[in-house]
Structure formats: C-alpha cells, structure tokens
Amino acid sequence: MNTFIRKSALISLLLGMLAGVLLFSWSLVSDWARVSEQVRAQNIQTLQILLPTFINLDANHQTEHLNATLSRLLEHSSFQQVVLQRGAAAYYVAAQPQQTLTRPVLDLLTPKFIELSVSEASPIADQAPMRLSATLNAHQAFDGFVNRHWQFARIGLLRTLIIILIVILIFEFVAIRPLRALGHRVKGGDSGLSLLPESNPADAVEIKQLSRAFNERVERIFRLQFENQSLVAALRASPDCCLIVDLESGNLQFCNAAAEALFGRTNAELRAQPIWELWRQDRHDFESDAKTAQQMLGQFLKFILETERPDGSSVPIEVHMTTFNLDEQQRGLVFARDISERGALLRRVADNQKADAIRTLAGGLAHDLNNRIQIAAGHLDLIDPESLPQTDKRSLLTARQAILESAKPIDQLLRYSEQKVVATAPLSIAPCLYRHRPALVQAAAPCQLSFDLQDETLAAETNETRLIASLVQLLNNASDATPSGQGAISLTLMGRTLSSPIAGVQQTIPVGRYASLVITDQGRGIAQADLAQIFDPFFSTKALEQGGGMGLSAVIGFIQATNTYLTVQSEPRHGSTFTLLLPEVETDSRTK
C-alpha cells in the first residue's frame, strides 16, 4: 500500500508541475502571438501611409527631400533597412547600423529580422509601380513589449511555483502522511498504534488479505478507466461513422466526427433527433432491427439505407449494428459507411462487362453479315450488265448500291468490336483538319460547317484515321439532329488547360493541357433520359430506317484506344456540344 501511495504522490507532483508550466507557456505564447500581429499590422500601416508621400516626392523630383525623409524614418523607427524600388530596379536604399540586444525570450520566439513590403501604382503614366520594402529589426520592434511584460511574466511564473508548492504541501500533510501511517498500522510494525490484533494471528492474516484485495481492486478500477478512455479516443478517431444509441428513446449518446461529416449535421443537431429520422426509417422498423441485433448474440446486423442531408442530397449508407448492456440498459452500437463510391464503381464494372459482351456479340454478328454480303456481292458481280435489258441494268445497279450501303454499318460493328491496340503518333491537328476538310464538310451536309481554328500550333498523340472517322461520325449526328439542315454546325480547335479533374463520358478527365475539338449544333438536343444511353451499342433515337445506332459506339472505341476524352452538353431544343480532348504534346519537326 505504501508503494501505491508513493507512486500516487509522485504522479500528482509531476502532473501539478506539468500543468503549471503548460499554463504559463500557453499564456505567454498566446499573448506574444497577439502582440506580434499588432506589431506587423502597425508597421505595414506605416509603410502604406508613407508610400504615397514618397511617390509624390519622386514625381516632383524632390530627391533631397526624399533622402531626408527616408533618413528620419530610419532614425525614429525600428526599421533596419528601407528600399524604394521602381519595377525590378532598386531606386533608393537606406540602412542604419545593426544594434545588438540580448533578449533570450525574444530570440526564442521571433527571428532577428522581419521583411515587410507594400506597393502602389505611380500617378505618372507608363511608369512601373513603386514598391517600398523595409527590414524590421525584431529586437527593436518588440523591445517595448518585453520591457512591459517581462516583469509580469516573472511575477506570473513565481505565483505558479508558489501555488504548486502549496498544493504539494497540502497533499503531503492531508493525504500522504496519514496514508503512510495507516499503512504502517495495517502492516503491524513496531508502532504501538498497530491496528492488527496481536493476540489473534488469524485475524491479522485476514486483514492483510483484505488489504491486498483492496489494493488489487483499486488498480483494476484505474486500469478499466484507462481502457475506457483509450476506447473512446479510438472511436472518436475512427474514419467510419460511429454511434451509440439508447434503444428505448432512439437518442444518440455518442457520435464521432465521421458521423457529423456523413450526415452533414453538427453533434448537437445529431443528438436532437431520434436515429430513425436520420436515415428516413420508421420507428417500428428500427425497433425490429434492434431486436434482431439482440438475438444475434454479439454479431453485427448488416443492412443498407439512405440518409438525406440538410442540403437535400441523398447518400446510400451501409449500417452495421449490435447491442450491449450499459448500466443495466440496452444500448446500440452502430457503424455506418458511405457506399456511394462503391455503388458507382460497381455500376462502372457492370457497364464494362455489358460493353464487352455486346462487343463480342457485335463482332460475331458483323463477321456473319459480312460473309453473307460477300456472297451476295460475288453473285451480283457474275452478272454481265451488257447482256441485260435497260430495266434489269438499273435493278442490278440498285442492288450493288444497296450492298455498298450495307457495308457501312458492318464496318462500324467491326470497328467497335476490334480489341487490337490502335497505333498512335504525334499529329498536328490544324493541318490534319485542312487535309480532310472536304470529308468533314460532306459529313455535315446539308448543314453549313464553319471552322474556327484558334490555335494552329496544337499537336496531340493520336491516330489520324480514327480521329477523322470519329469527327465525321459526330458531324453526321449533328447534321441528323438539325431539322431540315437549316442550322449551322461549328468545329472549333483551341487549347484548354484543366486545373482540376472534371467528369467525362465513362471516365474522369485528369488535370493537364489538352487540344480541344468542339462540335456545336443548333439541333433538337438530347433529353436527359437519353443522354446516358447514347453511347450504348444499337441505341438510337432515330427512326429504324435512318441508322443502326453504332456511330457513337465507334467514337467510344476510339477514345478508349487512344487515351482521348469526351464530354457532352445538351438540352432539348437548345442543341448539343460534343468536345474531344486530346492530351497535348510538344510540336517538333517530326510531327505530322
């Protein structure tokens, strides 16, 4: 027991001294930070007031007056050096000898010199702004503060030490000495005040056993308190939402910072309402889940719900709940996690799997149709047009033209289904567009296509053939979306720099520099319900006889194979804008 008393006294002494030192240090540092900000603000304000005067003196060519003013400023201030600067050149420099002061606390808390500067435009036209820089001598600037407060600091430290000494003395006379005397009596030492009965050794042994059990009980209580504090700290630092709920009322008794971030509410707002209102659940359903969790004997009950944040957004959450007893009452321990990113990832995986399956189906279908068309084309080639009447000649030409038209969608199917890597090379975009201008104009017909090449030096790593094929397909769609071909279609080439990632079709577009190809039409636009499906194979908003819905799927194949990105903006009756973003490369003599 004496060992426990000595340890408790030593710990109390150390904690008291540590608390006193920390309190004194905190008060000194906080006061110093406040005064430091005031010193900086006052000197910056002084420079801002003086700079217009120096500018006027400079504008009026009063050099002697300017020199005298700067010299007086150095003599009557804490500035070590003052520099007037016009543009990049130093216009005037004044300095005074450095003064050395011995301030241990000042050396610890501040640097020796502090750099300050202000600038202002000159009233003279076509003249660079004037900049006034000053080197503030920290020892001189803070000398007044140290002189005023050092005495108070020493008095405060002395008071703190006196308080610690008084606490130690009180603890010594009120607690340590009586407990030490009690320990000697319990041990049954030589003192005549021993509490152990000398005539009955069995009673003495029993008292010693009770004393040992008491010490073990006290140590166990301290250990449990430490473990509880560690557990609470771990729950507060958990990256997942952690809640402790009163199962009878549904009110929260504990929630960590992750819970505030997940539900978009403060700790007080979370505790002000039952838990079933946080995730839009009936009280009966919550009580049913709580009973199920109680029956699972310590295992977690898992279910998925949606919670609505104050801004109106809904977040899917995965909830794990179990129950435990605390103070003879049932409590619920709930862990929740935002699974919106997981759901988006699963949807992307499902879309990729669907696209792979459709790509395989499209490849088989294209090869089968190609074989049949080749057979039909071969038999048509065996017919000699010269041996047929004029009517049959026209029928033969119509059949051959139909065979050629049928090859286009089959070629799109083959492009979409091919898995080989597309060869890329540095390509100058503007010359490429000039070379293929007739094909692009024909693809936009009957609409008029306007070119706007804002930066003709842009180059990108891409495949020229696939790029032009994708542009032709996008222009074709823009022309089909324009009623009667009356609207204009624009093709714009410009550079674009992304400072933060943005959402693109099928993937996020990272930061970087891009060559941007923008196709804008004034057509019917795309409904929001169809916008997410326009790149799916065989999906089309056109009539059955107008196309098979493989054009934009071929564009998706191009951007996936060549590290290109695509964005779409469209509203019904307001037209559409398709933007191809190609990562920019440096232009050199080898670029095509």
DOKE-784166 format. One record per residue: x, y, z of N, C-alpha, C in turn. Coordinates in steps of 0.1 Angstrom, whole numbers, plus 2048, in hexadecimal, padded with zeros to 3 digits. Example, Ala and Ser with C-alpha at 12.3 -4.5 7.8 and 13.67 -1.06 7.14 Angstrom:
BEGIN
8847C784E87B7D384E8847DF84E 8807EA8478897F584788180084F 
***
This chain:
BEGIN
8087F480080080080080980D800 81480C80781D81780782381A7F9 82580F7F282A8117E48208187DC 8138157DD80881C7D680882A7DA 80982D7E780983B7EC8148437E6 82183D7E682C8447E182A8477D2 82583D7CA82383F7BC81984A7BA 80E84A7C18038547C08098627C3 8118637CE8168707D18208757C6 82886C7C18318707B682A8757AA 82086D7A681887079A81187E79C 80B8807A880488C7AA80E8987AA 81A8967AF8248A17AF8288A57A0 82A89A79882E89C78A8238A3782 81789E78480C8A477D80A8B3781 80B8B678E8098C47928148CD78C 8208C878C82B8D17868298D2777 8258C77718238C87628178D175F 80D8D17678018D97648058E8766 80D8EB7718118F977381A8FE768 8238F676382C8FA7588248FC74B 81B8F37488138F473C80A90073C 8049037487FC90F74980491C747 81091C74D81892874C81C92A73D 82191F73782591F72981A92371F 80E91E7228039217197FF93071A 7FF9357267FB94372780694C721 81394872381E95171D81D95070E 81C94470881C9436F981094A6F3 8049486F97F894E6F37F995D6F4 7FE9636FF7FF97170080A9766F6 81596F6F481F9726EB81A9726DD 8129686D980C9686CB8039746C8 7FB9786D27F39836D07FB9906CE 8059926D680E99E6D581599E6C8 81A9926C48219916B78199956AB 80C9916AB8039956A08019A46A1 8009AA6AD7FE9B86AE80A9C06A9 8169BB6AC8239C26A78239C1698 8209B66928219B56848179BE67D 80A9BE6838009C667D8039D567E 8099D968980C9E868B8179EC681 8219E467F82C9E76768289E7668 81F9DD66481A9DD6568119E9654 8099ED65E8019F965C80AA0665B 815A0666281FA11661824A12653 828A0764D82EA0663F823A0B635 817A0663780CA0A62E809A1962F 80BA1F63A808A2E63C814A35635 820A3163782CA3863282EA36623 829A2B61D82CA2860F827A33605 81AA38607815A435FE81EA4F5FF 823A5260B82BA5E60D838A5D605 83EA5160584AA4E5FE848A4F5EF 83CA4A5EA839A4A5DC838A595D7 831A615DF82FA6F5DC83DA775DB 845A745E5853A7A5E585BA755D9 859A695D5860A645C985BA6A5BD 84EA6C5BC847A715B084BA805AF 84DA875BA851A955B9860A975B9 868A8C5B8877A8D5B787DA945C3 877A915CF87DA975DB886A8D5E2 891A8A5DC89AA805E08A0A825EE 8A4A8E5F18AAA925FE89FA90609 893A95606888A93610885A84613 886A7C608884A6E60988EA67612 89BA6B60F8A6A656178A4A68626 8A1A756288A0A7A636894A7263D 889A7063687EA6A63C881A5B63F 888A5463688BA46639895A45644 89FA4F6458A8A4E6518A1A5065E 898A5A65E890A5C66B888A4F66E 883A4966487BA3D666883A3266D 890A30669898A2666F89CA2A67D 89EA376808A3A3C68D898A3A697 88BA3C693880A3C69D877A3069C 87CA25697874A1969587CA0D698 876A0169887D9F569A8829EE68D 8829F66828869F06758959F0675 89B9E56708A99E366E8AE9E8661 8A59E66568A89EA64989B9ED641 89C9F76398909FB6318949FB622 88C9F56198909F560B8849FA603 886A045FB87CA085F187FA025E4 8769FC5DD8789F45D186E9F85C7 8739FB5BB86B9FE5AF86C9F35A5 8629EA5A58639DF59C86C9D45A2 8769D059A8809C659F88C9CC5A4 88E9D95A389A9E05A78989E75B4 8A39E75BD8A29EE5C98A49FD5C7 89BA055CB89BA135C98A3A1B5D4 8A1A165E08A8A1D5EC8A9A125F7 8B5A125FD8B8A086088BEA10613 8B8A0F61F8BDA1562B8BEA0B636 8C9A0B63E8CAA026498D1A09655 8CFA036608D6A0866C8DD9FD673 8E7A0067B8EF9F56828E79EC68A 8EA9DF68A8E29D66928E59D76A1 8DB9D76A98DC9D86B78DA9CA6BD 8E39C66C68E29B86CC8DC9BA6DA 8D19B36DC8CA9B26EA8CA9A46EE 8CB9A26FB8CB9947018BD992707 8B498B7008A79877048A5978702 8A797070C8A696270A89895D705 88E96370B88095F70787D9646F9 8829706F68809756E988796D6DE 8939696E189A9616D78939536D5 88D94E6E08869416DE8799426D6 87294D6D886494E6D28649556C4 86E95D6C186D9646B487B9636AD 87B9666A088796769888E97469B 89A9766978A198369A89B98E691 89798B68489299567B885990675 87C99967286F99666C86E99F65F 86B99865486A9A064785B9A4645 8599B164284C9B763F84D9BE632 8429BF62B8439C661E8349CA61A 8339D66138279DA60E82A9E0600 8209E15F78229E75EA8169EF5E6 8189F85DD80DA015D8811A065CA 806A075C1809A0C5B480DA1B5B4 815A1E5AB81AA2C5A9810A355A2 80EA425A6805A4A59F809A4E591 816A4C58E81CA4F581818A43577 813A4656C80FA3C56281BA3455D 819A2855A824A1F554830A1D55E 82DA1F56B838A1D574835A1157D 83FA0958083D9FD588839A00596 8319F859D82E9FA5AB83A9FC5B4 838A045BE843A055C88419FC5D4 84B9F55D884B9EC5E38539F05EE 84E9F15FA8559F56068579E960F 8649E56118679D961986F9DE626 86C9D86318739DB63D8779CF645 8839CF64A8879C46538859C8661 87C9C26688799C56768829BE680 8899C66888919C06928889BB69E 8879AE69F87E9A86A98829AC6B7 88F9AD6BA8939B06C788E9BE6CB 88F9C76C288B9D56C587B9D66C5 8759CF6BB8669D06BA85F9CA6C7 8659C06CC85E9B96D78649BD6E5 86E9C66E58749CA6F186B9CF6FB 8619D86F68589DD70084F9D3706 84B9C96FE8429BF70484A9B770E 8569B370C85E9AC7158609B3722 8639C07218659C972D8589C9735 84D9CB72E8409CC73683C9BF73C 83E9B47358389A773984299D740 84F9A073F858996745856996755 8549A175B8519A276984599A76D 83A99C76582E995767830986765 83898275B83A97475984296E765 84C97476A85396F77684A96E782 84197878483897778F82E96B78D 82996978082095E77E827951780 83394F77C83B94377E83D94078D 84094B79484294A7A38359457AA 82A94B7A581D9477AB81A9397A8 81D93579C81A92779882291D7A1 82F9207A38379187AB8339177BA 82E9237BF8299237CC81C91B7CE 81391B7C48079137C480B9047C4 8149007BB8188F27BB81E8EE7C8 8268F67CE82C8F37DB8218F17E6 8178FA7E680C8F97F08048EC7EE 8028E97E17FA8DD7DE8028D07E3 80F8D17E18178C57E58178C47F4 8198CF7FB8198CF80A80B8CA80F 8008CF8097F38CB80E7F18BC80C 7F68B78007F48A97FD7FD8A0806 8098A680A81189E81380B89D821 8068A88268018A78347F38A1835 7EB8A382B7DD89F82C7DB890827 7E388C81D7E187F8177ED875819 7F987A81680487081580786B823 80A87482C80E87083A803868841 7F686C8417EC8638477EC855841 7ED8548347EC84782D7F983F830 80484683181183F83580F839843 80A84184C80883C85A7FE83085A 7F48328527EA8278517F081A84C 7F981C84280081083D808809847 81081184F81880B85980F803864 8048098677FB8028717F57F586B 7F17F685E7EC7EA8587F67DF857 8037E385580E7D98548117D3862 80D7DA86D80F7D587A81E7D687E 8247E287B8327E487E8357E688D 8407EC8908447EE89E83C7F88A5 83480089E82D80B8A58228058AE 82080B8B98168078C280880A8BE 8068118B37F98158AD7F580B8A3 7FB7FF8A27F77F68987E97F1899 7E27F088E7D47EC88E7D27DD88E 7DD7D688C7DC7C788B7DB7C1899 7D17B989B7D07B38A87DC7A98AB 7E47AC8B67F07A48B97EC7978BE 7E17968C57DD7898CC7D877F8C2 7D47838B67CD7798AC7D477B89F 7DE77389C7E577488F7DC771883 7D27698857C97668797C1773875 7BE77B87F7B778887B7C1791873 7CE7918777D87998717D9795862 7DA7888607DB7828527CF78684A 7C37868507B77898497B7798844 7BC7A084E7BC7AF84B7C67B2840 7D17AB8407DB7AC8357D57A8828 7CE79D8287C879881B7BD7A2816 7B57A881F7AC7B281B7B37BE816 7BE7C281C7C57CE8177CB7CB809 7D07BF8077D57BC7FA7CA7BC7EF 7BF7B67F37B37B67EA7AF7C47E6 7AF7CD7F17AB7DB7EF7B57E27E5 7C27E07E67CC7E57DD7C97E07CF 7C77D37CD7C57CE7C07B87D47BA 7AE7D67C27A17DC7BD7A37EA7B8 7AB7F27C07AE7FF7BC7B67FF7AE 7C07F77AD7C87F67A17BF7F2795 7B67E97977AD7E478D7A47F0788 79F7F879279780378E79F80D786 7AB81078A7B38197827B6814774 7B88077737BB8017667AE80175D 7A37FF76379680075B79480E756 79681875F79582675A79E82974F 7AA82474F7B48277447AF820737 7AA8147387A680D72D799813727 79081872F78481F72A78882C723 79283472979684072279D83D715 7A58327147AB82E7077A182A6FD 79682370178C81E6F878482A6F3 7818346FB7798406F77828486ED 78F8496F07988506E67988496D9 79983C6D97998346CC78C8366C4 7818366CB7748386C47738466BE 7788506C677885E6C078085F6B4 78C8586B47958596A879185069D 78784869E78483E694780845687 78484067B78084666F77284366B 76C83967175E83566F75583C679 74983F67573F84467E73C83B689 73D84069673B8376A273083E6AA 7268376AE71B83C6B67188326C2 7158386CD70F8306D97018356DB 6F782C6DB6E98306DB6E282A6E7 6DA8326EE6D082D6F86C58266F0 6C48196F16BA8116E96AB8156ED 6A981A6F969B81D6FD69782A6F7 69F8356F869B8426F26A08446E4 6AA83D6E06B08406D36BA84B6D3 6BD8526DE6C585D6DF6D48596DF 6DC8616D96EB85E6D86F18626E5 6FA8596EA70285C6F671185F6F2 71485B6E672285D6E272285D6D2 72A8676CD72C8676BE73A86D6BC 7418686B274E86E6AF74E8786A4 75A87D6A075B887695757881688 75987468575586E67974686E677 73F86C68273086D68272B87A67E 73288568372E89367F730895670 73B89066B73E89165D734889654 73187D65872887465171A87A650 71487F65B70688465B705893659 71189A6587108A865570A8B0660 70C8AC66D7068B36787108B3683 70E8BD68C7178BE6987148B46A2 71C8B36AC71A8A96B770D8AD6BE 70A8B96C16FE8BD6C86F28BA6BF 6F28BC6B26E78B96A96E48AA6A9 6EF8A26A96ED8936A96E688F6B6 6EA8946C16E58906CE6D68956D0 6D289F6C86C58A56CA6B989D6C3 6BC8926BC6B188B6B66B487C6B6 6AA8736B66AC8656B76B48606AB 6BA8556AC6C38506A26BB84C695 6AE8476976A784368B6A384E682 6A385A6876A186667F6AD86A677 6B986667B6C58696736C6862666 6C18556666C184D6596B3849654 6AA85265769C851652697843653 69683E66069183166368683266D 67C82A66C67182A676676824684 67082968F67582569C67281669E 66781169866480369966F7FA692 6747FF68767E7F768068C7F8687 68F80368E69B80469669A7FB6A2 68F7FB6A968E7F26B468F7E36B0 6897E06A468A7D269F6997CF69C 6A07D86966AE7D56946B67D46A1 6B37DC6AB6BA7DB6B86B77CE6BE 6AA7C96BE6A87BC6C36AF7B16BC 6B07B26AF6B87A86A76C67A86AB 6CC7B46AD6DA7B56B16DC7AF6BF 6D27B16C86D47AB6D66D479C6D5 6CC7966CC6CC7876CA6D87816C4 6E078A6BE6EC7856B76F87836C0 6F67856CD7007826D770E7886D4 70F7956D371C79B6D172079D6C3 71A7976B971D7996AB7167A56A6 71C7AA69B7167B769570B7B468B 7017BB68C6F67BB6826F97C5677 6F97C166B6FD7C96606F17CC657 6EF7D96536E57DD64A6E97EA643 6E27ED6386E57F96306D9802630 6DC80F6336D18196336D682662C 6CD83062B6D083D6266CE847630 6D78516316D585C63A6D5869632 6CD8736366CB87F62F6D288A637 6DC8916306E389C6376DB8A9636 6DE8B363E6D78BF63E6D68C6631 6E08C46286E08CB61B6D78C4611 6D08B96156C78B260C6CD8A6605 6DA8A46066E08985FF6DE88B607 6DD8806006DB8736076E886B605 6EC8646106F885D6106F584E614 6F884460C6F683661170183361B 6FC82C62670682963170481A634 70F81463870F80663C71080664C 7078006527068016617097F3667 7117F36727147E767A7107EB688 7077E368E7017E669B7027D96A4 7067DC6B17067D16BB7017D86C8 6FE7D06D26F97D56DF7027D16EA 7027D96F67097D57027027DB70D 7067D771A7007DC7267097E672C 7037F173070B7FC737702801742 70680074F6FE80575A6F07FE75A 6F07F17576E47E97576DA7EE74D 6DE7F47436D57F97386DC7F572B 6D37F27216D77EE7146DC7FA70C 6E77F97066ED8036FD6F07FD6EF 6EF8056E56F28016D76FF8076D3 7087FF6CD7158036C77138026B8 71480E6B271280E6A371E81469C 72280D69272D81268972681367B 72981F67472382266772E82765E 72C82465173682864772F82C63A 73483763472F83C62773383261C 72A82C61572D82360A7298285FD 7288355FB72583B5EE7308385E4 73D83A5E87488375DF7488285DC 74581F5E57458115E273A80E5D8 72F8145DA7248125D07278165C2 72E8225C27328275B473C81E5AE 7468195B67508105B17498035AC 73F7FD5B37397F15AF7317F35A2 72B8005A172480359472D803589 73980A58B74380A5807487FC57C 74A7F458674E7E65837437DF57B 7377E157F72C7DA57872B7E056A 72C7ED56872C7F355B7377ED552 7437EC55874E7E655074C7D854C 7467D05557437C25527387C2547 72E7CA5487247CB53E72A7CF531 7337D95317397DD5247417D251E 7497CA5267507BF5217487B551B 73C7B25217337A851C72D7AC50F 7297B950E7237BF50272E7BF4F7 73B7C34FB7457C34F17487B54EB 7477AB4F374979E4EE73E79A4E5 73179D4E972579A4E07267A24D3 72A7AF4D472B7B74C87357B24BF 7417AD4C474B7A84BB74679B4B4 7407924BB73B7864B47307894AA 7277924AE71C7964A472279D498 72C7A649A7327AD48E7397A3485 74079A48A74779048273D78747A 73278348172877B47A72178346F 71D79047271779846772179B45C 72D79D4607377A045573979444C 73978845173A77C44972E77B43F 72277D44571677C43C716787431 71A79343571A79E42B72579B420 73079542473B79241B735788410 72D77E41672877440C71E77B403 71578440870C78B3FF7137943F5 71E79B3FA7257A43F172D79B3E6 7327903EA7387873E072F7823D5 72377E3D971977A3CF7157853C6 7147913CC71079D3C371B7A03B9 72879E3BE7337A13B47337983A9 72D78B3AA72D7823A0724785394 71B78F39771179238D71779D384 71679B37771B7A436D7117AF36A 7137BB36E7097C636C7057C735D 70F7C535470D7C73467037BE340 7017B23466F87A83416EA7AA346 6E77B434E6DA7B63546D37C234D 6C67C134E6BE7CD3496C17D9352 6BC7E534D6BF7F13546B97F1362 6AD7EB3636A67EB3706AD7E237A 6B27D73756BA7CE37E6C77D4382 6CD7DC3796D97E237C6D87EC388 6CC7F33886CA7FC3936C87F53A0 6C17E939F6BF7E13AB6CC7DB3B0 6D57D73A76E27D23AB6EB7DD3B2 6EA7EA3AC6F17F53B36EC7F83C1 6DE7F73C26D87FA3CF6DC7EF3D9 6DD7E33D56E17D83DE6F07DA3E2 6F97DE3D97077E03DC7087EC3E6 7007F73E37018023EC6FC7FE3FA 6F27F63FB6ED7F14086F87E9410 6FF7E140870A7D940E7157E3414 7187ED40C7227F741171D7FE41E 71080241E70B80942970A800436 7087F34337077EA43F7157E7445 7207EA43D72D7E84437317F244D 72A7FE44D72E80945772B805465 71E80146871C7FD4767247F147A 7277E847172F7DC47473D7E0478 7427EA47074F7F047474F7F6482 7457FD4857448034937437F849D 73C7ED49B73C7E24A474A7DC4A6 7517DB49B75F7D549C7687DE4A4 7677EC4A176F7F54A976C7F54B8 75F7F34BB75B7F34C97607E64D0 7607DB4C97637CE4CF7727CB4CF 77A7D24C77887CE4C778F7D24D4 7987C94D979F7CA4E57AE7CE4E4 7B37CF4D87C17D24D67C57E04DA 7D17E34DD7D67F04E17D87F94D5 7D28054D67D380E4CB7E08154CB 7E88154C07F581C4BF7F282B4BF 7FA8324C77F98414C88068474C5 8068544C281285C4BF80F86A4C1 8198734C38178814C58118874B8 80688F4BA7FF8934AE7FC8A24B0 7FF8AB4A67FB8B94A67EC8B94A2 7E48BE4AB7D58BD4A97D18C649D 7D58D349D7D08DC4937D38D8484 7E08D44817E28CF4737DA8C2470 7D78BA47A7CF8AE4787C18B2474 7BB8BC47B7AE8C04787AD8C746A 7B88CE4667B88D44587B88C944E 7C08BE4507C18B34467B38AC445 7AC8AB44F79F8A344F7938AC44F 7958B944C78A8C244C77E8BE443 7818BA4367758B542E76D8AA434 7738A043A76C89544076489A44C 76A8A44547628A945F7568B145B 7588BA45174D8C244B7428B9446 7468AE43F73C8A543973489E445 73B89B45073489445B72A89D461 72C8AA4627238B34687188B745E 7198B445270E8B84487018B144C 6F58B84496F48C54426F68D144A 6FB8D04576FE8DB46070B8E145B 70C8EE45E7198F545B7228F4467 72F8F04637398ED46E7428F946E 7448FF47A74E90A47B75A905484 76690947F77290548677791148E 77C90F49B7819194A378E9134A9 7999154A37A690F4A77AD91A4AF 7AB91B4BC7B09254C47BF9244C7 7C49174C77D29154CA7D790A4C0 7DE90E4B67E39054AC7F08FE4AF 7F59014BB8028FA4BF8008EE4C8 7F38EA4CA7F08DF4D47F48D24CD 7F98C94D57FC8BB4D17F88B24DC 7F58A54D87F189B4E27F588E4DD 7F68844E67FA8764E37ED86F4E0 7EA86C4D47DE8654D07DF85E4C3 7D58584BE7D48514B17CC8594A7 7D285E49C7CC8674937BF86148D 7C08554897B484F4827A884E48B 7AB8494977A08474A179B8544A6 7A385E4A779F86C4AB7958714A1 79987149479087648A78386F489 78486148A77885948A76E85D495 7748604A176C8644AC7658714AA 76D87B4A47688884A175D887497 75F87F48D75587D482748878489 74986E49273D8684987368734A1 73E87B4A87378854B17318904A8 73789449D73189E49472489848D 72588B48A71988448470D88548E 71088249B7058824A57008904A7 70989A4A77058A84A86FC8AC49C 6FF8A84906F78AB4856EA8A4485 6E989848A6DC89148B6D4897496 6DA89D4A06D28A34AB6CD8B14A8 6D18B749C6CD8C44986C18C348F 6B68C84926AA8C64896AC8CD47C 6AA8C54716AA8CA4636B88D045F 6C28CD4686D08D24656D18E1464 6C98E846C6C98F746B6D38FD475 6D68F747F6DF8FD4896EE8FB485 6F690348B70490348970B8FA493 7168F348F71E8EB49772C8F1497 7328F24A37408F74A57498ED4AA 7568ED4A57618E54A976C8EE4AE 76F8EE4BB7788F74C17848EF4C6 7908F44C379D8EF4C97A38F94D2 7A68F64DE7AC8FF4E77B38F74F2 7BC8FE4F97C38F85057BB8FA511 7BC8F051A7B58F05277BD8EA532 7BE8F153D7C58ED5497BC8EA554 7BC8DE55A7B48DA5657BC8DB572 7B88E357B7BF8E45887B98DB592 7AD8D558F7A78CB5987A08C1590 79F8B45947988AA58D7898AD58A 7848A957E7768AB57B77089E577 76389D57775C89057375C890563 75F88455E75E88255075587654D 75487254174C86653D75485A541 74F85254A75484554E760846558 767852559772853562774862565 77C86457078087157578C87656D 78B8835697968895617A088F56B 7AC88B56A7B68915747BB89E570 7C28A55797C78B25767D28B156C 7D48BC5647DF8BC55A7DB8C654F 7E38C65447E18CE5387DC8C552D 7D18CA5267CA8C251C7C88CA50F 7C88C35047C38C94F87B48C64F7 7AC8D04F679D8CE4F77978D04EA 78F8C64E57878C64D97798C74DD 7728D24DA7648D44DF75B8D54D3 7518CC4D37478CC4C87398D04CF 7348DB4C97288E14CF71D8E24C4 7118DE4C77068DF4BD6FA8E64C4 6F18EA4BC6E58F14C06D88E84BF 6DA8DB4C16D08D14BE6C68CF4C9 6C08C44C96B58C04D36BA8BE4E1 6C78BB4E26CC8B84F06C98AA4F4 6CE8A64FF6CC8995056C5899512 6BB8915146B48915216BD88B52C 6BB8905386C488B5436C287C545 6B68775426B48685446BD86053A 6BF86652E6C785F5236D6862524 6DA86C52B6E887152B6F1866530 6ED85E5396F685453F6F6847536 6ED84752C6ED83A5246F183C515 6F58495116F784B5037048444FE 70D84050871983950371882A504 70C82550870A8165097088114FB 70E8054F870C8004EA6FD7FD4E7 6F98004DB6EC7FE4D66E18074DC 6E58104E56DB81A4EA6DB8264E0 6CF82A4DC6CD8354D26BF83B4D5 6BF8484D36B38504D46AD8524C6 6B484E4BC6AF84F4AE6A58454AB 69E84749F69683D49A69E830496 69782549569E8194926A6819485 6A082047B6A682046E6B182A46D 6B48334776BE83D4776CB83947C 6CC82E4836D982A4886D881F492 6E48194956E380D49F6E88104AC 6ED81C4AF6F18204BD6FF81C4C1 70881A4B77158164BA7208214B8 71B82D4B47258374B172C83C4BD 7258404C872B8454D473383A4DB 72E82E4DA7368234E07448224DA 7458244CD7528244C675B82F4CC 75483B4CF75C8464D47618424E2 75983B4EA75E8374F776982D4F6 7698244EC77481C4E97818234E6 78082E4DF78C8374DB79183D4E8 7898434F078F84A4FC794840506 78F83450779582A5107A282550B 7A48244FD7B081F4F87BC8294F7 7B98364F77C38404F57C584A500 7C084750C7C28505187BC85D515 7B085E50F7A986A50C79D86B515 79887751778D879520781880519 77587E51E769883517760889522 75A89551F75089A52874489E51F 73889E52472C8A151D7238AA525 71E8B551F7158BE5257098C051B 6FD8BE5206F18BF5176E58C2520 6DC8C951A6CF8CC51F6C48CB514 6B98C55166AF8C550C6AB8D3506 6AB8D44F96A88E04F16B38EA4F2 6BE8E74F86C98F14F96D68EC4F3 6D68E14EC6E28DC4E56EB8D34EE 6F68CF4E96FF8C64F070E8CB4ED 7168C84F77258CB4F572C8BE4F9 7348B94F073D8AD4F274B8B24F2 7538AF4FC7618B44FD76A8A84FF 7748A74F577F89E4F678B8A44FC 79189F50679C8A450D7A889A50B 7B289F5037BE8975007CA89C508 7D08945107DC8995187E68A050F 7EA8AC5127F38B35098018AE50B 8098AE4FF8178AB4FF81F8B74F9 82C8B74FB8348C24F68358C04E6 8348CB4DF8368CA4D08448CB4CD 8498C24C48568C24BF8568BF4B0 8628BE4AA8638BC49C85D8AE497 85D8A54A085889749D84989649D 8428A04A383489F4A482D8A0496 82489749381E8974868158A3485 
***
